[in-house]
Amino acid sequence: MASQPIVCDVQATMKYVVRGEKATFHPGAREKSYWPVDEHQVTIRDVRPIAGQLAFDRNGFVLVDEPTDVTDFTDSGELARYCHETETLVRRLTGADKVVSFGPMIRTNAGGAHGHNLPAHGAHVDYGARTVADFTRDLLPPDEAERRLQRRHMLINVWRPIVRVESAPLAVCDASTVKREDLFDSEVVGGLGDFNRRSLWGFNLAHHAGHRWYWVPHMQPWEALAFKLFDSDAGAVQFTAHSAFEDPNTPPDAAPRQSIEVRTIAYLS
């Protein structure tokens, strides 16, 4: 008889925002941030047993086996190739007519890491309609941008470990359990590694007992989490909140987390 896989659910502290508060986050100078924290103990469930049942339109996120042969994400050519791979993945997952990418970020909790590259500990949804429209107009010719924005489009983040995750893992909240009234405005000042970048606008999540959190224990480099942050179809499941968290079972000598994330906008025809 085949052995049953070990399911690893954990109890951990999730940093929510105080209900009703707008946060201002300076990723490159975090001491300037105003992010009033409301901590809650939550159950974070092992997603692997249900990975095959996940769908963007039901849960807002999927876990995929999607190997890449890119290993040096600090090389500009290799990073561009990885972004192109990610666009292809999102096109396949969504059936989009066109996909663009922006804001690739390497994250690590290794000592000496710059604030821009540290994991974000706090339940948030990166960006909403305003910033998605801004990037669309940045990345596409004017006529095409306005045409694409009149049709359905989605913001999807693709998150991948560079090495097996041993510390500061990522948790995602099933978007079907996130209510719009639990989201409060977030302004990100100087984000995506650029102190001079215009403000980026999204949301932070306030606590609700109905939230269902998931993680991928010891997530591997051939695995990727793709999660939807915005959908121009207001009736669609979206707003997949996510956060790094401290796994209480992490050994003191655990290796630093190293991950790569790429944001994509998928335009449907």
N, C-alpha and C positions, 0 to 999 in steps of 0.2 A: 504494500500500500504506500502510495506517495505521501511524503510528509506534507503537512499543511504549512503554508508560509506563516511566518511570525508577523502578527499585526502589531504595530507600534504606535498606539495612541499615547499622547502625553498631556499632562496638565501644565500649563505655563501661563506666565503673565503677559497679557496683551495690553499695549499702550494705545488706548483710545484718546480722542479729543474730548474735552469738556463740552457737553451738549450746549449748542448755541454760540460757541466761540469760533471766530475766524482766526486761523493761524497764519503766521508769516514765517516761512522757512528759508533760511540762508544756508544751503548745503555746503558752501565753501567757507563759511564763517559761522558755525552753528551756535556759537555763543550769542549771536545777535538775534536768534530766532525767538518768536513768541508762539509756543505750541503748548497750551495748557493741557497737561496729561491727566487722564482718568484711567487708572489701572484696574484691570479685572482679570481674575483667573478664568481661563477658558480651557475647554477640551479641544485639542488640535488632533484631528483624526488622520490616520494613515490612509492616503488616497489610493495606494496601489490596488487594494482589493476591489475598488469600484472604477478603476481607470477606464475600463472598456465601456462603461455606461455614461461617461461624461460627454457633454455637448455644449457648445457655445450658447445655443438657444435655451438650454435647460439650466446650466450651471455657471455660464460665463467663462469657463476655463476648461482646458483639456491638458492631459499629460501624454506626450508622444515620445516614442523611441525614434530619434532623428539624429543619427551619428553625423559628425562633421570631421573632416580631416584638417581643419584649421586648428592650429595649436598656438600660434604666436599672434595674440590679439592686439599686441602693441605695434605690430608692423602695419603700416597704413594700407598696403596692398592686400594683405591677408584679411585685415578688418573689412575692407570694401568687399572682398569676395564673400566673407561671412554674412555681411548685410544682404548681399544679393541672394545667398542661400536662404536667408530668413524670409525675404520677400517671397521667394518661390514657395516656401513652406506655408506662409499665410495665404497665398493665392490658392493653394491646394485645399487648405482647411476651410476657406470661406467661399470659394467659387468666385472670388472678386475678379473684375475685369482688369484692374490695375492695382498695384501695391507699391507704396514708397516707404522708405525707412528713414529714421533720423535718430539722433541722440544715443548712439551706442555708448554704454558705460561699463567699465570694469569696476567691480566692487570687491573689497577685501577688508577684513578686520585685523589684518596684520599690523604689528606695531609700526608707527611712522607713516601710516597711510594718510593721504590728504583727505580733508573733510568731504570733498566732492565724491571721493571714491569709497567712503565708509558705507556699510549697509544702513538702511533707513529703518529705525525702530519706531514704528508708529503706524497705525492702520490708516491707509490713505488710498486714494484713487488719483493717479498722477495728474491727468488733465481732462477737461471737459470741452464743450463745443467751441468756446472762444479760442483756446490754444490750438485745437485741431484745425480750425479754420485758418489761424495765423500760419501754421506750418504748411498747410495746403497751398496757401498763396505764396509762401516762400519757395516751395519745391516745384510748383507747376507753372507753366505759362499762364498769364492772366485769364485768357478766355477759357482755357481748359479748367483752371482752378474753380472759376465760378460755375461752370457746367457740372463739375464733379460734386461741388457742394450742394447743388440742387437735388442730387440723387443720394441714395443711401450710402453712407460711409461709416466705417468703424475704426476705432483706435485699439490696437492689439499690441500688447507687450509680449516679447518672447524672452524668457529667462532660462539660462543654461549654466550649470557648473562648469568651470574650467578644470577643476579636480574634484574628486569625491567630497561632498559636503560633510565636514566633521564638526563645524561650529557655525553659529549665527545662521541657521537655516531660514528659508522663506516659508511663510504661511500665506495661503490665499483663502478668502472668504467666499463661499458659494454665493454667487451674485443673486440667485433667486431668493436669498434670505436678507438681502440688503435693501432697505426701503429708502426712497429719495429723502424722506424727512429725517433720516439719520445721518445725512451728509451735510457738511458745513464747509463753507468756502475756505480754500487754501491758496495762498499766494507764494510761489517759489521765486525767490529773488536771486538772480545770478546762477541759474541751474544748468545742468548738463555740462558741468566742467567749465563754464564760461561766466566769470564774474560780471561781465558787461552785457550779458544777455538780457533782453527785456523780460519782464515778469511772465511766469507761466502760471496758469490758473487751473486748479482742480479742486479736490475735496479731501477732507479728513472725515473719518468715521467715528460717530458717537456710539456708545455701547447700546446693544439691544440683546436681550437674552436669547432671541431666536437665531442669532448668527451661527452658522456652521463653518468652522475653520478646518482646513486640511493642510497637510504637508507631505513631503516625500522623504522619508527617512534615508539618510546616507545617499542622497541623490547623486547620480552618476553623470559624467560628461556626455554620454550618448542620450541622455534624457533631456527633454525641454518642457517647460510649462508655458503655454500660450494662454493669455488671459485678456478678456475684453474689458476696456476701461470706459469706452464711450460708444454709443450707437445712435446715429441720427434718427433712427426709428424709435420714438419715445416709448413705444409699447414693448420693445424688446428687452430681454434680460441683459443687463450691463452693469457697470459700476462694480467690477471685481476688486474689492479692497484687498490689500496685501500688506505684509510687514515682515521684516526680520524679527526673530524672537530668540530668546535664550532657552535652549532645550535643557531642562534640569538634569538630564543624564549625560551632558557633555563632559568628558574627562578633562582634567586640568591641562593635559598635554596635547589636546586636540589641535590639529592643523588649522591654520587660518582659512576662513572661507575665501574662495576665489570664484567669481561668477562674472558672466557677461550678459547684458540685457540690451535688447534692441527694440525700439518703438516703431510700429508700422501703422500706416493708414491704408485700409483696404477700401477701395471704391468699387461698388457694385454697379453693374450696367442697368 
